[in-house]
Amino acid sequence: IRRQGFVWRQSFAGGGKPQAPLAQGEETVETGTVITFWPDAEIFETVDFDYDTLRTRFQQTAFLNKGLRITLSDLRPSSAYVVDTEDGQSVERQPHDEFHYERGLVDYVEYLNKIRKADVVNDEIIEVEAEDTVRHISLELAMQWTTSYTENVFTFANTINTHEGGTHEEGFRAAMTTYINKYAREKGLLKEKDDNLTGDDIREGLTAVISVKLSEPQFEGQTKTKLGNTEAKAFVQKVVGDQLTDWLDRNPVQAKRVIMKAVDAATARLAARKARETARRKSVFESASMPEKLKDCTSKDPSISEIFLVEGDSAGGSAVSGRDPERQAILSLRGKILNVEKARLDRALGNTEIQAMISAFGTGIGEDFD
């Protein structure tokens, strides 16, 4: 430890027991701490650390701590690899990465959207920061909507990834739903006869990272990855509500894009509900009517039955002739079916080939899936 003009040293072993008192060493004008350790097999589940796991965690830590610089080097001989240089020479290298993000969570959201290869709805990443010095809680948040149909929200408490969410995420969701609807009605983007947008409508395509820091975090859940501090919900809800409202007022063009994205999601949700109801009615009233292109198997035991999806009648004919008719069914589909990962639910359920698959599987869909 370099502080107070000297270098101080101390060693520990056997589960953290000091091997000698803290020793004062040479003089120095530098400050900082260096920790060197060998993993103890009696404490760690494994002493063979995976570089990629460490890389992911350290990069995440750098994102969550604006301005922090983390350098990771793997000097184990077994990790060396060979690269070819521009002049044709082969050089041995060791894995090495350096992480430093001046904009913190803004850089994190930008990175996540780049990985998703998603087009953005609002050009500017929304950044929220606040601290309550009395209750010893702070919030950092960055978010941006994309044209994708999936929500991508990550939450952290004291840099611990809270996979199961918790009170900070509850506060965020409540604020988003309340204030987006309020703004949409004030600006006439939602009419009086229109229902409110749901939280799912509003968060469709959203990429967000929420990071809170507390003096005494309370973690819940089986894996202790759910934040339970009640003060976090009220704090996050108020801060997000205030600063989101301010952003919407200052950026009317981008705000309208965000609202219309949510309105489109609501329209698709209602259309999907109708499509589901239609599919359910068909399954009830037309259960005996299977798709024309289905060559069913004779067994009614799902544990031994299987279905093969093939493209086109010619492939279907070959598959039928080579199958076991007792347990193997064949369903011929016309051409390549819709990529449902990139389509809204209403469009997927309206697709003829997907309807045929739903009827053939007989498992139901959505809430009726069995």
FIFILUM-593811 format. One line per field, with one value per residue: residue number from 1; z, x, y of N, C-alpha, C in turn. Coordinates in steps of 0.05 Angstrom, whole numbers, plus 5000, padded with zeros to 4 digits. Each point is the difference from the previous one (the first is absolute). Example, Ala and Ser with C-alpha at 12.3 -4.5 7.8 and 13.67 -1.06 7.14 Angstrom:
// residues 2
seq: [1;2] .
n.w: [5156;4986] .
n.u: [5264;4993] .
n.v: [4886;5021] .
ca.w: [5000;5001] .
ca.u: [4982;5016] .
ca.v: [5024;5024] .
c.w: [5000;5014] .
c.u: [5018;4985] .
c.v: [5024;5022] .
This chain:
// residues 370
seq: [1;2;3;4;5;6;7;8;9;10;11;12;13;14;15;16;17;18;19;20;21;22;23;24;25;26;27;28;29;30;31;32;33;34;35;36;37;38;39;40;41;42;43;44;45;46;47;48;49;50;51;52;53;54;55;56;57;58;59;60;61;62;63;64;65;66;67;68;69;70;71;72;73;74;75;76;77;78;79;80;81;82;83;84;85;86;87;88;89;90;91;92;93;94;95;96;97;98;99;100;101;102;103;104;105;106;107;108;109;110;111;112;113;114;115;116;117;118;119;120;121;122;123;124;125;126;127;128;129;130;131;132;133;134;135;136;137;138;139;140;141;142;143;144;145;146;147;148;149;150;151;152;153;154;155;156;157;158;159;160;161;162;163;164;165;166;167;168;169;170;171;172;173;174;175;176;177;178;179;180;181;182;183;184;185;186;187;188;189;190;191;192;193;194;195;196;197;198;199;200;201;202;203;204;205;206;207;208;209;210;211;212;213;214;215;216;217;218;219;220;221;222;223;224;225;226;227;228;229;230;231;232;233;234;235;236;237;238;239;240;241;242;243;244;245;246;247;248;249;250;251;252;253;254;255;256;257;258;259;260;261;262;263;264;265;266;267;268;269;270;271;272;273;274;275;276;277;278;279;280;281;282;283;284;285;286;287;288;289;290;291;292;293;294;295;296;297;298;299;300;301;302;303;304;305;306;307;308;309;310;311;312;313;314;315;316;317;318;319;320;321;322;323;324;325;326;327;328;329;330;331;332;333;334;335;336;337;338;339;340;341;342;343;344;345;346;347;348;349;350;351;352;353;354;355;356;357;358;359;360;361;362;363;364;365;366;367;368;369;370] .
n.w: [5000;4981;5024;5006;4974;5005;4996;5003;5015;4992;5011;4986;5016;4992;4979;4995;5012;5014;4982;5000;5019;4996;4978;5012;4974;4975;4998;4995;4976;4993;4990;5014;4992;5005;4989;5011;4986;5015;4982;5022;4995;5026;4986;4978;4985;4987;4996;4981;5000;4991;4980;4984;5022;5005;4974;4999;5023;4992;4976;5011;5016;4978;4988;5022;4995;4993;4979;5012;5004;4985;5008;4981;5012;4982;5020;5002;5001;5013;5006;4995;4980;4975;4993;4976;4999;4994;5013;5007;5022;5014;5014;5022;5006;5020;5008;4989;5019;4990;5022;4987;5015;4986;4983;5009;5011;4992;5006;5023;5000;4993;5018;5018;4992;5002;5023;5007;4990;5020;4983;5005;5019;5025;4985;5019;5011;5013;5014;5021;5016;5024;5021;5019;5009;5004;4979;4992;4980;4979;4978;4983;4979;4980;4980;4982;4985;4992;4974;5017;5004;5008;5025;5006;5024;5009;5023;5015;5021;5005;4974;5017;4981;5002;4993;5026;4995;5008;5023;4993;4991;5022;5013;4986;5002;5026;5002;4986;5012;5023;4997;4988;5015;5021;4991;4994;5023;5014;4984;5008;5008;5023;4987;5006;4977;4997;5002;5026;4994;4995;5022;4991;4995;5023;5012;4981;4995;5026;4999;5024;5013;5022;5012;5022;5017;5018;5024;5000;4978;4994;4999;4982;5001;4985;4980;5016;4979;5022;4993;5026;4997;5019;5012;4988;5005;5024;5006;4990;5011;5022;5003;4993;5017;5018;4998;5000;5018;5013;4996;5007;5020;5004;4996;4991;4982;5017;5017;4978;4992;5024;5001;4975;5009;5023;4986;4983;5022;5009;4976;4999;5025;4993;4978;5016;5017;4980;4991;5025;5002;4976;5007;5023;4986;4984;5022;5008;4979;4994;5025;4988;4994;4991;4999;4977;5005;5021;5002;5014;5025;5004;5012;5022;5002;5012;5019;4981;4999;4974;4995;4974;5001;4976;4983;4994;4979;4984;5017;5001;4973;4997;5017;4987;4977;5014;5008;5026;4986;5017;4998;4973;5006;4977;5002;4977;4999;4993;4989;5003;5025;5011;5001;5018;5001;4975;5010;5000;5023;4995;4990;5021;5016;4984;5004;4975;4995;5014;4988;4978;5008;5006;4978;4986;5014;4999;5003;4982;5005;5006;5012;4976;5000;4991] .
n.u: [5017;4996;5005;4994;5009;4988;5015;4975;5009;4983;5006;4983;4991;4993;4988;5021;5015;5005;5020;4996;5008;4983;5015;5014;4999;5009;5012;4978;4998;4999;4976;4987;4985;5018;4983;5017;4988;5003;4983;4985;5009;5006;5004;5014;4978;5013;5024;4985;5007;4975;5017;4984;4997;5027;5004;4979;5009;5025;4992;4983;5020;5015;4981;4999;5026;4986;5017;4991;5025;4994;5024;4995;5019;5002;5017;4979;5021;4981;4999;5025;5000;5000;5011;4990;5024;4999;5023;4979;5006;5006;4982;5012;4974;4995;4977;4990;4987;4991;4987;4989;4979;5006;4983;5013;4977;5006;5026;4990;4981;5019;5015;4979;4994;5026;5000;4978;5018;4992;4981;5008;4982;5011;5010;4989;5021;4978;5011;4998;5005;5002;5001;4993;5012;4975;4988;5021;4988;5011;4994;5008;4991;5001;4986;4993;4980;4994;5004;5015;4992;5025;4993;5018;4991;5021;5000;5010;5011;5014;4995;4982;5002;4978;5006;4993;5014;4977;5003;5025;4997;4988;5018;5019;4989;4996;5023;5011;4985;5004;5025;5005;4982;5009;5025;4995;4986;5020;5014;4979;5021;4986;4979;4979;4992;5026;5005;5008;5024;5005;5011;4989;4978;5003;5005;4982;5021;4994;5022;5003;5016;4992;5013;4994;5007;5001;4997;4974;5009;4975;5012;4982;4982;4996;5005;4984;4984;4985;4998;5002;5019;4982;5021;5010;4977;4994;5026;5002;4977;5008;5025;4993;4979;5015;5021;4983;4984;5022;5009;4977;4999;5025;4989;4983;5019;5021;4988;4993;5025;5008;4983;5006;5025;4993;4990;5021;5015;4985;5001;5025;5001;4984;5016;5021;4986;4992;5026;5007;4980;5008;5025;4991;4984;5021;5016;4980;4993;5026;4998;4978;5001;5016;5024;4993;5022;4985;5021;4978;5008;5001;5024;4988;5022;4999;5004;4986;4982;5005;5004;5002;5012;4988;5018;4975;4983;5020;5009;4975;4999;5025;4993;4977;5013;5016;4977;4998;4980;5011;5025;5002;4994;4989;5010;4989;5020;4986;5024;5018;4996;4982;5019;4989;5027;4995;4979;4981;4988;4988;5023;5013;4981;5004;5024;4994;5026;5002;4977;5011;5022;4986;4985;5022;5012;4978;5019;4985;4993;5021;4980;4992;5025;5000] .
n.v: [4976;5018;5009;5025;5000;4977;4978;4990;4979;4981;4976;4985;4980;4975;5010;5014;4982;5023;5001;5026;5017;5021;4998;5020;5007;5001;5023;5014;5011;4975;4996;4982;4980;4982;4983;4983;4981;4977;4990;4999;4976;5006;5023;4999;5001;5019;4991;4989;5026;5004;5005;4986;4983;5002;4996;4983;4989;5001;4992;4983;4994;5001;4987;4985;5004;5021;4997;4978;4994;4979;4990;4982;4985;4981;4996;4984;4985;4987;5026;4996;5019;4991;5023;5004;5011;5026;4997;4985;5013;4978;5012;4993;4998;5016;4988;5022;5013;5023;5006;5019;5008;5022;4989;4980;5003;5024;4996;4992;5019;5018;4988;4999;5024;5004;4986;5012;5017;5016;5008;5025;5004;5003;5020;5015;4989;4992;5020;4984;5021;4989;5015;4983;5022;5005;4988;5013;5012;4988;5014;4981;5013;4982;5012;4983;5010;4975;4993;4986;4975;4998;4997;5018;4993;5013;4986;5019;4988;5023;5003;4990;4981;5016;4975;4998;5021;5010;5014;5000;4975;4994;5015;4989;4976;5005;5012;4981;4981;5011;5006;4977;4987;5012;4996;4975;5000;5011;4984;4987;4987;5002;4990;5015;4991;5006;4974;4999;5008;4974;4989;4978;5014;5014;4977;4997;4984;5003;5014;4989;5016;4987;5019;4987;5018;4982;5012;4992;4988;4994;4977;4994;4980;4978;5016;5014;5000;5005;5026;5002;5018;5005;5012;4978;4988;5012;4995;4975;4994;5014;4990;4976;5002;5013;4984;4979;5012;5007;4975;4990;5019;4993;4976;5018;5004;4997;5016;5014;4997;5005;5021;5007;4995;5012;5020;4997;4999;5021;5012;4994;5010;5020;5004;4998;5016;5015;5000;5005;5018;5009;4999;5012;5018;5002;5003;5016;5015;5001;4988;4991;5026;4981;5013;5009;5014;4994;4984;4995;4996;4974;5003;4998;4985;5024;4981;4987;5020;5005;5026;4996;5024;4998;5009;5004;4995;5006;5018;5009;4996;5009;5020;5002;4997;5016;5008;5000;4990;4982;5010;5001;5026;5007;5024;5002;5017;5021;4994;5020;4992;5015;5018;4984;4996;5005;4987;5018;4995;5023;5008;4991;5008;5021;4989;4993;5001;5022;5008;4990;5012;5022;4997;4996;5019;5014;5017;5015;5025;5016;5012;4991;5007;4975] .
ca.w: [5000;4999;5011;5022;4995;5002;4989;5023;4990;5018;4987;5013;4990;5017;5003;5006;5025;4996;5005;5016;5002;4978;5000;4985;4982;4990;4995;4973;4996;4986;5016;4987;5012;4983;5014;4986;5015;4987;5008;5018;4991;5021;5001;4974;4987;4980;5000;4972;4992;4972;4991;4989;5022;5013;4981;5001;5026;5003;4981;5013;5022;4989;4991;5023;5015;4980;5002;5011;4980;5009;4981;5005;4985;5006;4996;5002;4975;4985;4987;4977;4974;4979;4979;4978;4997;4973;4985;4997;5023;5020;5027;5022;5017;5023;5000;5014;4994;5017;5000;5010;4987;5012;5002;5017;4991;4973;4983;5004;4983;4972;4995;4998;4975;4978;4999;4989;4973;4999;4993;5023;4997;5009;4995;5024;5023;5024;5023;5025;5024;5024;5026;5025;5021;5026;5000;4990;4976;4975;4976;4973;4981;4972;4985;4972;4986;4974;4984;5005;5014;5026;5021;5007;5024;5020;5025;5018;5027;5009;4977;4999;4981;5012;4979;5006;5003;5027;5005;4982;4974;5004;4999;4972;4983;5008;4990;4971;4991;5009;4988;4971;4995;5007;4978;4975;5001;4999;4973;4981;4986;5008;5001;5025;4997;4999;5025;5006;4991;5022;5004;4978;4975;5002;5001;4976;4986;5017;5012;5024;5022;5025;5020;5026;5021;5027;5022;5012;4982;5009;4977;5004;4980;5005;4993;5012;4978;4998;5020;5017;5015;4992;4993;4972;4982;5000;4991;4971;4986;4999;4983;4971;4992;4996;4979;4975;4992;4990;4974;4980;4994;4986;4974;4991;4976;5008;5018;4984;4988;5022;5006;4977;5001;5020;4988;4981;5016;5010;4977;4995;5023;4997;4977;5008;5017;4982;4986;5019;5004;4976;5001;5020;4990;4980;5014;5014;4982;4977;5009;4983;4974;5000;4975;4976;4993;5022;4999;5029;5008;5012;5029;5015;5023;4993;5008;4979;4974;4991;4975;4984;4982;4976;4981;4973;4997;4991;5024;5016;4989;5007;5028;5006;4991;5016;5029;5015;5002;5026;5019;4986;4983;4981;4993;4978;5001;4974;5001;5026;5016;5011;5023;5022;5018;4989;4993;5022;5005;4983;4973;5002;5003;4975;4978;4994;5007;5029;5009;4995;5021;5026;4999;4999;5026;5019;5027;5007;4999;5020;5026;4997;4993;5017] .
ca.u: [4983;5016;4986;5014;5029;5014;4989;4993;4996;4990;4993;4979;4998;4983;4973;5001;5015;5025;5024;5017;4987;5004;5028;5006;5023;5014;4984;4989;4981;4977;4978;4987;5002;5005;4993;5009;4990;4998;4974;5001;4981;4981;4980;4989;4990;5021;5024;5007;4982;4994;5006;4976;4983;5011;4999;4973;4994;5016;4988;4975;5007;5009;4976;4984;5015;5008;5027;5018;5016;5006;5017;5000;5020;5003;5028;5005;5012;4981;4982;5014;4990;5018;4988;5018;5003;4998;5024;5001;5012;4982;5006;4984;4987;4984;4975;5002;4978;4998;4973;4998;4977;4996;4971;4988;4976;4994;5017;4989;4976;5009;5013;4980;4985;5018;5000;4973;4998;4973;4997;4990;4976;5009;5028;5015;4997;4990;5017;4988;5017;4990;5010;4987;5021;4987;4994;5024;4993;5004;4990;5009;4983;5002;4980;4995;4982;5009;4977;4995;4975;5005;5010;5027;5005;5019;5000;5023;5000;5028;5014;4992;4979;4975;4986;4971;4988;4997;4985;5010;4987;4971;4997;5005;4977;4976;5004;4998;4972;4985;5007;4997;4972;4993;5010;4985;4973;5003;5008;4980;5009;4980;4974;4985;4988;5020;5010;5028;5020;5009;5029;5012;5000;5020;5028;5007;5024;5016;5025;5004;5017;4993;5020;4997;5020;4989;5018;4993;4983;4987;4995;4980;4999;5016;5028;5008;5005;4976;5003;4976;4998;4975;5006;5010;4978;4991;5021;5003;4975;4998;5022;4994;4977;5007;5020;4989;4982;5017;5011;4978;4993;5022;5005;4974;5001;5008;4979;4977;5008;4998;4971;4988;5010;4984;4973;5001;5001;4973;4984;5008;4991;4971;4996;5009;4980;4979;5010;5001;4973;4992;5014;4988;4975;5005;5009;4977;4979;5010;5022;5002;5010;5029;5009;4999;5027;5010;4998;5002;5009;4978;5002;4990;5018;5019;5027;5015;4993;5015;4991;5021;4992;5016;4993;4990;4987;5019;5014;4980;4996;5023;5000;4978;5007;5022;4994;4986;4973;4988;5008;5012;4982;5014;4985;5012;4996;5004;5022;5011;4979;5006;5019;4983;5016;5001;4973;4981;4983;4976;5008;5007;4976;4984;5014;4986;5017;5002;4974;5000;5017;4985;4979;5012;5013;4978;5009;4990;5020;4997;4990;4987;5021;5000] .
ca.v: [5024;5024;5022;5014;5003;4975;4975;4982;4973;4979;4975;4984;4973;4984;5011;5029;5006;5015;4985;5018;5026;5018;5009;5025;4996;5023;5025;5002;5022;4988;4989;4978;4974;4976;4975;4976;4977;4974;4988;4978;4979;4994;5022;5003;4975;4993;5018;5003;5021;5002;5028;5013;5007;5023;5022;5009;5013;5025;5020;5009;5017;5025;5014;5009;5019;5019;5010;4980;4986;4972;4986;4971;4986;4972;4994;4971;4989;4984;5018;5013;4993;5010;5017;5008;5029;5010;4993;4971;4987;4989;5010;4988;5021;4992;5015;5026;5018;5023;5011;5027;5013;5027;5006;4980;4986;5009;4982;4973;4998;5001;4974;4980;5004;4993;4971;4992;5011;5011;5028;5014;5017;5027;5002;5007;4982;5015;4995;5009;4997;5013;4989;5008;4997;4994;4972;4986;4984;5015;4987;5006;4986;5008;4984;5008;4982;4990;4991;4972;4995;4989;5017;4992;5016;4988;5015;4995;5013;4999;4987;4972;4997;4990;4986;4997;5027;5009;5025;5022;4996;5006;5029;5008;4993;5016;5027;5000;4997;5023;5026;4998;5003;5028;5018;4993;5012;5029;5009;4990;4976;4981;5013;4994;4973;4980;4989;5006;4982;4983;5001;4984;5017;5021;4990;4984;5011;5017;4991;5017;4990;5013;4994;5014;4994;5004;4994;4974;4986;4976;4982;4979;4979;4976;5005;5026;5019;5017;5021;5001;5026;5014;5028;5002;5003;5027;5018;4997;5008;5029;5011;4993;5015;5028;5004;4991;5021;5022;4992;5000;5027;5013;4986;4992;4983;4973;4990;4990;4974;4980;4995;4986;4972;4987;4998;4978;4975;4995;4991;4972;4983;4995;4983;4973;4989;4990;4977;4978;4991;4985;4974;4984;4990;4979;4975;4989;4992;4987;4983;4977;5008;5005;5012;4982;4990;4984;4971;4994;4973;4985;5000;5023;5004;5021;4994;4986;5012;5023;5011;5012;5022;5000;5021;4992;4974;4979;4991;4986;4974;4983;4995;4982;4972;4989;5004;4980;5011;4998;5021;5023;5015;5018;5024;5015;5029;5013;5019;5006;5014;5026;5001;5012;5016;5027;5008;5002;4976;5000;4991;4972;4984;5002;4986;4974;4977;4999;4990;4971;4988;5001;4979;4973;4994;4996;5008;5026;5022;5020;4991;4974;4980;4977] .
c.w: [5000;5010;5023;4997;5002;4986;5024;4988;5022;4984;5016;4989;5018;5005;5009;5026;4994;5007;5017;5002;4975;5002;4983;4984;4991;4995;4971;4999;4986;5019;4984;5014;4980;5017;4983;5016;4983;5009;5017;4992;5021;5002;4973;4989;4979;5002;4971;4988;4969;4991;4990;5021;5014;4982;5000;5025;5002;4981;5012;5023;4991;4989;5023;5018;4981;5006;5011;4977;5012;4978;5008;4982;5010;4994;5003;4974;4982;4984;4976;4974;4980;4980;4979;4996;4970;4983;4998;5023;5018;5028;5021;5017;5023;5000;5017;4992;5020;4997;5013;4986;5015;5004;5016;4988;4972;4980;5001;4981;4971;4992;4996;4974;4975;4997;4988;4971;4996;4992;5024;4993;5008;4997;5025;5022;5024;5024;5025;5023;5023;5025;5023;5022;5027;5003;4988;4977;4975;4977;4976;4980;4972;4985;4972;4987;4973;4985;5004;5017;5028;5020;5009;5024;5019;5025;5018;5026;5011;4981;4999;4980;5013;4978;5004;5004;5029;5001;4981;4972;5002;4998;4972;4983;5006;4988;4970;4991;5007;4983;4969;4992;5005;4977;4974;5000;4999;4972;4979;4984;5008;5002;5025;4999;5001;5029;5005;4987;5024;5003;4978;4974;5001;4999;4976;4986;5018;5009;5023;5020;5024;5022;5025;5019;5027;5021;5012;4981;5012;4975;5007;4978;5006;4994;5010;4978;4995;5022;5016;5015;4991;4992;4972;4980;4998;4989;4969;4985;4998;4981;4971;4990;4994;4976;4972;4989;4988;4972;4978;4992;4983;4972;4988;4975;5007;5018;4984;4987;5021;5005;4977;4998;5020;4990;4980;5015;5012;4979;4994;5022;4997;4976;5007;5018;4983;4985;5019;5005;4976;5001;5021;4991;4980;5014;5014;4980;4976;5007;4982;4972;5001;4974;4977;4995;5023;4995;5029;5005;5014;5030;5012;5025;4994;5008;4979;4972;4994;4973;4985;4982;4976;4981;4973;4999;4993;5024;5018;4991;5008;5030;5008;4994;5018;5030;5013;5005;5028;5018;4987;4982;4982;4994;4978;5001;4973;5003;5028;5016;5011;5024;5023;5019;4992;4992;5025;5001;4981;4972;5000;5001;4975;4977;4996;5009;5030;5012;4996;5021;5027;5000;5002;5027;5021;5029;5011;4999;5023;5027;4999;4993;5020;4987] .
c.u: [5018;4983;5016;5030;5016;4986;4996;4994;4990;4991;4979;5001;4981;4972;5000;5014;5025;5025;5020;4986;5006;5028;5003;5025;5012;4982;4990;4982;4975;4979;4987;5005;5005;4994;5009;4990;5002;4974;5004;4978;4980;4978;4986;4990;5020;5022;5010;4981;4998;5003;4975;4980;5009;4997;4972;4993;5015;4990;4975;5006;5010;4977;4985;5014;5014;5029;5020;5015;5008;5017;5001;5020;5001;5028;5006;5011;4980;4980;5012;4988;5018;4983;5021;5000;4999;5025;5004;5013;4978;5009;4982;4989;4985;4974;5002;4977;5002;4973;4999;4978;4994;4970;4985;4976;4991;5015;4989;4976;5008;5013;4979;4984;5017;5001;4974;4996;4972;5000;4986;4976;5007;5030;5017;4994;4993;5017;4987;5020;4989;5012;4985;5020;4989;4996;5023;4993;5004;4991;5014;4984;5005;4981;4996;4981;5012;4975;4995;4974;5004;5012;5028;5009;5018;5000;5023;4996;5028;5017;4994;4976;4976;4983;4969;4986;4999;4987;5010;4987;4970;4995;5004;4976;4975;5003;4997;4971;4983;5006;5000;4970;4991;5008;4984;4973;5002;5005;4980;5008;4984;4974;4985;4988;5020;5007;5028;5019;5009;5030;5014;5001;5022;5028;5007;5024;5018;5026;5006;5018;4995;5021;4995;5023;4988;5020;4995;4981;4988;4993;4982;5002;5019;5030;5010;5006;4975;5002;4974;4996;4975;5005;5009;4977;4991;5020;5002;4975;4998;5021;4994;4977;5007;5018;4990;4980;5015;5011;4978;4993;5022;5005;4973;5000;5007;4979;4976;5007;4997;4971;4988;5009;4983;4971;4998;5000;4973;4982;5006;4991;4971;4994;5009;4980;4977;5009;5001;4972;4990;5013;4988;4973;5003;5007;4976;4980;5010;5023;5003;5012;5030;5009;5001;5027;5011;4996;5005;5010;4976;5000;4989;5016;5021;5029;5016;4995;5018;4989;5023;4987;5018;4990;4992;4989;5020;5015;4981;4995;5022;5000;4978;5007;5021;4994;4990;4972;4987;5006;5011;4979;5016;4981;5015;4992;5007;5022;5010;4979;5011;5020;4986;5016;5001;4973;4983;4982;4976;5006;5007;4975;4982;5012;4988;5017;5002;4974;4999;5017;4986;4979;5013;5012;4978;5007;4987;5023;4996;4991;4988;5021;5000;5017] .
c.v: [5025;5024;5012;5001;4975;4977;4982;4972;4982;4976;4985;4972;4985;5012;5029;5007;5015;4983;5017;5027;5017;5013;5025;4996;5026;5024;5000;5025;4990;4991;4977;4973;4978;4975;4977;4975;4975;4988;4975;4979;4993;5021;5002;4973;4991;5020;5004;5020;5001;5029;5014;5008;5025;5025;5012;5016;5027;5021;5011;5019;5027;5017;5013;5021;5020;5010;4980;4986;4973;4987;4971;4987;4971;4992;4970;4989;4985;5017;5014;4991;5015;5017;5006;5030;5007;4992;4970;4985;4989;5009;4988;5023;4987;5016;5025;5018;5024;5013;5028;5015;5026;5006;4978;4985;5008;4983;4971;4995;5000;4974;4978;5002;4993;4969;4990;5008;5012;5029;5014;5018;5028;5001;5004;4979;5016;4992;5012;4995;5015;4987;5012;4996;4993;4970;4983;4981;5018;4983;5010;4983;5011;4982;5012;4979;4992;4991;4970;4997;4988;5020;4990;5018;4985;5017;4991;5014;4996;4983;4970;4998;4987;4988;4999;5027;5009;5027;5022;4997;5006;5030;5011;4994;5017;5028;5001;4999;5025;5025;5000;5003;5029;5019;4995;5013;5031;5011;4990;4976;4975;5015;4992;4972;4978;4990;5010;4980;4983;5003;4985;5016;5020;4989;4983;5014;5016;4985;5019;4986;5017;4992;5017;4992;5008;4992;4972;4986;4975;4983;4977;4980;4978;5005;5027;5020;5016;5021;5003;5027;5016;5029;5004;5005;5029;5020;4999;5011;5031;5012;4995;5017;5029;5004;4991;5021;5024;4994;5001;5028;5014;4988;4991;4982;4971;4988;4989;4973;4978;4993;4984;4972;4984;4996;4978;4973;4993;4990;4970;4981;4993;4981;4971;4986;4988;4975;4975;4989;4984;4972;4982;4988;4978;4974;4987;4988;4984;4981;4976;5006;5007;5012;4979;4987;4983;4971;4991;4972;4987;5001;5026;5006;5021;4994;4985;5012;5023;5010;5013;5021;5000;5022;4989;4972;4978;4989;4985;4972;4981;4993;4980;4971;4988;5001;4974;5011;4999;5024;5025;5013;5019;5024;5015;5029;5012;5022;5004;5016;5026;4998;5014;5016;5029;5011;5002;4976;4999;4991;4970;4982;5001;4985;4972;4976;4997;4990;4970;4986;4999;4978;4972;4993;4994;5007;5025;5020;5019;4989;4972;4978;4978;4978] .
